[in-house]
Amino acid sequence: MFNPTRAKVQLKLSVNRLQMLQNKKNMLAQQQRKEIARLLEIGKEESARIRVEHIIREDFSCEALEIIELYCELLLARFGLLEQLKNCDPAIIEAVNTVIYAAPRSEVKELLLVRDQLAAKFGREFVSNAMENKDESVNPRIIQKLKVQTPDPYLVNRYLEEIAKTFKVSWTADPEMDHQLIGNMDGGFIDPVNHSVESSGNLQRHKPNAIRKEQNTDMGVDRLDLLTDLENPSDILSKAPAIKPDIHPTQSASSVTPAASSVEDLDSLTRRFEALKKRS
């Protein structure tokens, strides 16, 4: 049976746990980057490549956790819709579906309890559809970030180059790897900037400070071309700054509010969603 009080408590606990997990992952990743730089310095490139794959997966995971956290806060801000309406309101349907989809695929056990409350509210069939994304209401970035896959060699090279640059290690990737197409198991192409999957017939180029224009092409795109138009492509991979307590590495101090004390208003949540989209 749906219990509004229990559901709200579990959402707040989920937000706190998501914040703690992100900080923990980023601090560990910073330590691992330092070790990878040492391996590059002493010439153990293969070991460095294996270790950087783990960092890439953790970065994907952290981005997913941040999106899930925002959806949990959105549900708290619009809890009246969740509590009073029998059917899921369109204003929260993406948040509800995304939380349900991500719950068993994340490391936050509180999300499983949230999922159980949502199942009691909307029914098992609703939860089953969300788990399989039958209605395509789950955030596509969450699906991509939580997918189990081997990082592309091109992305591995870019991470290694950025780590070497950060720790002032003299290392250069094999240029031959940068002239292969970025492939995935579905036959599409992985964007090295935001890791989204695009079909081979509709690849998009990135342009600074401008909206990407859609274009259809039957030809492949060189890996290096995908980053040619970026002003500072190396900034994309610098994801582990020094972590301050209770502050996300991708957010300013002014945008963070302790989840246990209060919930951000809808305008603030909207701005955070827009900032997260622009980061792509």
N, C-alpha and C positions, 0 to 999 in steps of 0.2 A: 504493500500500500504506500502511495506517495506521501511523504512527510515533508512539508515545506521547510520546517525548521532544520531538519537533518540535511536536506538538500543544500540549503544555504550554508550551513556549517562546513559541509564537505567541499563546496565550491571555494570557500575562503581558505580552507586547509590546502586545497589543490594549488591555489595561487601561491601560497607561502612555500609549498614544497617545490613548485616549478621554479620559483626564484632561487631557492637554495641550490637546486640541481644545476641550474644554468651557471651560477657562480662557481660551483665546484668543478664543473666540466671545463670552464674557461681557465681556471687557475691551474688545473692539471695539464691542460693543453699548452699553457705558457711554459711550464716546466719541461714538457716533452719537446717543445720547439727548441729549447736550449740544448737538449741532448742530441737532437737531430743535427743541429748546427755543428756540434762537436764531431759527430760521425762524418759529416761532409768534410770537415777540416782535416780529419785523419785519413780520408780517402775511402771510407766504407759507404759507398753510394747505395749499394743494394739494400743494406740494412736501413739506411735512411729512408729509402723509398717505401719499404714495408711499414715503417713506423709512421710515415706521413699519411699513409692511407687511413690509419686509425684516426689521426687528427682531422682529416677531411670528413670522415663519417661523424665524428663528434661535433664538428661545425654544423653539419646538416642537422644533427639532432638538436643542437642548441637553438637553431633557427626555428625548428618545429616547436620546441618547448615555448619559445617566446610567442609564437602565433597562438598556441593553445592557451597560454596564460591570458592573452588579450581576449580570447573568446570566453574564458571563465569569468573575467571581469565584466564583460558585456552581459553575460547571463545574470550576474549579480546586479548590475545596473538596471536591467529590465526584468527583474525577478517577478514583478507583478504580472507580466504577460505569461510567464512560466507557471505561476501559481493559480491564476484565475481562469485561464482559458483551457477548454477541454482538448482542443486540437492545437498543434504547434503553429504559432503565429509566424507569418513570413518574415517579420523583423528579427526573429531569433532562430529561424530554421537552419541557416548555415552554421551558426554557432553550435546548436544542439547536435546536428549531424556530425560536425567535425570533432566535437568532444567525444561523442560515442565511438566514432571511427578510431580516434587516437588512443582511447583509454587502454586497450589491451596491447597496444604497440609502443607504449611509453613505459617509463620506469616509475611512474607515480601511481601508487596503489589507491590513493584517494580518488583518482579519476574513475576507477572501477566502481567505487561506491556511488559516485555521481551518476555513472551510467546506469546502475541498478535503480536509482531514484527516477531517472528519465524513463526507464523501461516500465516502472510502475505507473508513471504518469501517462505515457503515450502508447504503451503496449509493446509486446515482444516483436510483433511484426514490424513496427516502426523501427525498432532497434536493429532488427535483422537487415532491413533495407539500408539503413545507415552504415552498417558494418560492411556491406557489399557495395555501397555507393550506387544503388540502383537508380536513385533519383538525381544523381550527379549534383548533390547539394553539398558535398564535402569540399572544403578548400583544396584546389588542385596542388597548391604548394605543399600542403601537409602530406598529400599522397606521395609526391615526389621525394620530399625530405625523409620520410619514414620508410621508403622503399629500400630493401636490402639489395645492394649492388656494389660491384667493384669500381672504385674511382677510376676515371679515365686517365690514361698516361699523360695526356696534355695537362690536365688539372694538377696531377702530381708534380709535374715539372714546374708549374707556376707557383705552387706552394713551396717547393724546395728553393726556387729562386728568391722568393720573398723572405724565407727564413734565412738564407745565406746573406741577403742584403741587410736584414735587420741586425744580425749578429756579426756583420762585417767579415764574412767568410768568402774567400775567392773561389767561386764555383759557378759553372755555366752548364746548362742542360744541353743534351745532344740535339742540335737543330733539326735533325732528320725526323724526330718525333713530332715536331711542330707542323709537319706537312702531311699529316694523315687526318682523315675525317674523324670527327667525334661521333662514335657509334654507340648505340645501345641495343639491347636485345629485341626491342620492338621495331627496329629498322628506322628510328628517328634520329635526331641529333641532339646532343646535350649542350645547352648553353653554358660556357665556362664561367659566365658572370653570375647568373642567378640559378644555374643548374636546372632550369626548366627544360622540358623535352618539346621539341618542335619537329614537325614533319619535314622530310627532305624537300618537299615541294613548296614549303612556305617558310623558309629560313628568314629571320629578321636580323638586320645589323643594328648595332647600338650607336647612337649619336649623342654627344654630350649636350645636356641642357635642352633637349628637344624630344618630342614624342616620336617613337619609332614608327616609321612608315611601313605598312605591310607591302610585301612584294612577292610575287610568285616566280619561281625559277625551277628549271629542271636540272640545273647544274649544281655540283657540290660546291662547298665553300671551304677555302683554306682555313686551317685552325687559327693562324696568326691574323687573318682578315677579321675574325670575329672580335678582336680587341684593338684593331687599328684605329678606330674612331674614338676610343676612350682617351680622355685627357690624362688620367692617372690610373692605368690598369692595375698597377701594383697595389693600389689602395684597396682593391676588391678583396685581396686575400689577407689583409692586415686585420684579423678579427680578434686578437687577443691582447688588448691593452691591459694595463695594470687594473686589477679589479678592486673597486671600493666597496665596503660593506653595504648591502642592501641596494646597490645601484647596478643596473644592467650595463654591460659594456657598450650596448648600442643605443643607450638612452642617456639624456642629460639628467643631472641631479634634480633639476626643477620639474621634470616630468614624472618622477617616481613618487608614489604615495604608499605608505605601509598598508598592505591589504587587510591586516587584522583590525585596524582602527577605522578605516573608511573606504568607500568605493568611489573611484573617479566618476565625474559626471560624464554624460554621453558625449559632450563636445570634446572633452579630453581624450576619450576613447577613440573617437572618430579621427582626431588628429594623429594618434599613434598608429591607427590602421593605415592612414594615408602615408605616413612616414615610412611604414614598413613596406608598402607597395612601391614607393619611389626608390627604395633601396635596391629594387630589382632592376 
